[in-house]
């Protein structure tokens, strides 16, 4: 399947929920249409939405930014003192 954008909401404008998938084919979460006006994004493994936007294009941009931040945090590894121990 050819995906046109870096972040794609499968079925947007046709369904009320679906997968969020990268251009590379990685499913990163789900989206849900709320009251026909807002789109929520819930990442894989999450039980609640972390992003909400009325526009699909902007939600996709925000998901992309979130993914980049997750990758940077993963590459940085654990920080000193992050465990909460003294």
N, C-alpha and C positions, 0 to 999 in steps of 0.2 A: 504494500500500500504506500503510495507516494503522499507524504504529508507536506502541505504548503508552507507551514510556519514553524518557527522554533518551538512554540507551545501551541497545542491544538486541543480544543474542547470538542470531542467527538459527539456529533448529534446536536450541537448548539443550533438554535433557531428551529429545531424540529422536535426535540424531546425535552423533558423536564429534568433529566439527569444523565450523566455519562462519564466516561473516562477522560482524564487529562493525560495527553501523551506528547512526548517530545518528537521532534523531527526524526530522531534516531530510533524511534519505536519504543522508548521506555515509558511505561505507565507510571506516572508520578503521583496520581491521586484521582479524585473524582470531583465533578462539579455538580451543582444542584441549582435549579432556577427556583427562586423564592417569590411567591405571590406574583409571578409573571414580570417582576421588575428588577430583581437583584440576583446576581450569580455568586454563589459561594464556592470556595475551593477547600477541600479537605485532603491533606496529603495521605499517602499510603501509611497505614499504621495509626493514623489519627482518628479520634472519635468525634471531633468537632471541627468546624471550618476555622481556618486561620486567616482567610482573606475573603472580602466581599466587595463587589463592585457592580454598578448598574450596566457597565459596558464590557462586552466580551473582550474586545481588543485590549482594554486597559487591564482587565483581570489577567489576561495572558502575559502582558508585560510585567505585572507585579509577581506572577508565578515565576517567570524567568529570573527576576531579580532575587526572589526568595531562593530559587535553586542555586544561583551563583553564590549567595551568602552561605548556603549549606555546604557547598563544595569547598569554599574558602575555609570555613570553620573545620571541616573534616581534614583538610590538608594541614592546617595549623596544629592540630592535635590538642591534647589536653593542656590547659594553662596551669601554671603554678598556683596553688591555692584554690583551684576550682573545685576540689573535692570537698571543701568545707572543713577540712581538718586543720588543726593548728600546730 
